[in-house]
Amino acid sequence: MANVDLRPTFADWAGLPAPSETDGRSITPLLSGSAPAEWRHGTLIEHHDPATDPKDPDYEKNSLNIPPSYDALRTGTFTYIEYVNGAVEYFDRTTDPHMIKNVAGTLSPERLGELRAAVRGLATCVGADACWAASRTVS
């Protein structure tokens, strides 16, 4: 489930059609305890550094703890993060649920390429159908 799923879920519960302009899906089927076969495999997480925009509600001009911008991919078992400065992190949440140990250095170049392509696909998709398709190619 992702934040983009909230609007279609509320519409579903209200008996209204799903909004066509959202990338999300109603989570109502998930509430039965299992994900439908057609459910997404990964979710995009984005953070764009608010430090450059004082109008951003997260702007903290005196904070040294604002992380750099990043795009990340979160699945049921791992989180992969690409920072704007080129740094990469990979956490296997089955063995490291608190995401303490970055094991990106143990991944093969092929696997890193797959993950990079998956993040780019999710970060650049346009439209509900394209974004839904991109979220289902992740493994």
Residue pairs with C-beta under 8 A, 6 or more apart in sequence:
1 27
1 30
2 24
2 40
2 43
2 44
3 24
4 22
4 23
4 24
5 24
5 25
5 26
5 27
6 24
7 19
7 22
7 24
8 18
8 19
8 22
8 24
8 25
8 26
9 24
9 26
9 27
9 28
11 17
11 18
11 19
11 26
12 18
12 26
12 28
13 28
18 25
18 26
20 128
21 128
22 128
23 125
23 127
23 128
23 131
23 132
25 39
25 40
25 132
29 35
29 36
29 39
30 36
30 39
38 136
40 132
40 135
40 136
40 138
41 75
41 76
41 135
41 136
41 137
41 138
41 139
42 73
42 74
42 75
42 118
42 122
42 135
42 138
43 73
43 74
43 75
43 122
43 135
44 71
44 72
44 73
44 119
44 122
44 123
44 135
45 71
45 72
45 73
45 74
45 79
46 70
46 71
46 72
46 123
47 67
47 69
47 70
47 72
48 69
49 66
49 67
49 68
49 69
49 84
50 56
50 57
50 58
50 59
50 60
50 66
51 59
51 60
51 61
51 63
51 66
53 59
54 61
60 66
67 83
68 83
68 84
68 85
69 83
69 84
70 81
70 82
70 83
70 84
71 81
71 82
71 119
71 122
71 123
72 79
72 80
72 81
72 82
72 119
73 79
73 80
73 81
73 115
73 118
73 119
73 122
73 138
75 138
75 139
77 92
77 93
77 94
78 90
78 91
78 92
78 93
78 94
79 89
79 90
79 91
79 93
79 99
80 88
80 89
80 90
80 104
80 115
80 118
80 119
81 88
81 89
81 90
82 88
82 116
82 119
83 89
88 104
88 112
89 102
89 104
90 102
90 103
90 104
90 107
90 115
91 99
91 100
91 101
91 102
91 103
92 103
93 99
96 103
104 112
107 115
114 139
118 134
118 137
118 138
121 134
121 137
122 131
122 134
122 135
122 138
125 131
125 133
125 134
